[in-house]
C-alpha cells in the first residue's frame, strides 16, 4: 500500500515541476511578438529610439501588446533600459530612459 502512494506522490511532484522548467531560448529575453501588430510596434519603437538617441545599438527586451498602445522595453547600448509606446498608425511616444528617468 505504501508503494502506490509513493509513486502517486512522485508523479504529482514531477508534473508540478514540469511547469517550472524553462526550455531553451534567450534566458531573460522576450521570445518575440505575439502578433503582427506587436511586431510592427516593436519595429517602430526600435526605429524611433535609434533616431532619438542617435544610438544604432537598440535591442527589444520585451513588449506588452495593447490595442490602445504597445509598451516596448529596449536595451540601448551603453545607456541602459529604455521605454517606448507604439500605436497602430506607426507613431510612437514616451521614448524615455528607464535607467536615467527623464532623460529624453
Secondary structure, DSSP 8 states (H G I E B T S, - for coil): -HHHHHHHHHHHHHHHHHTT---SSSTTS----SSHHHHHHHHHHHHHHHHHH--S-EEEEEEE--SS-EEEEEEETTTEEEEEEE-TTS-EEEEEESSSTT--
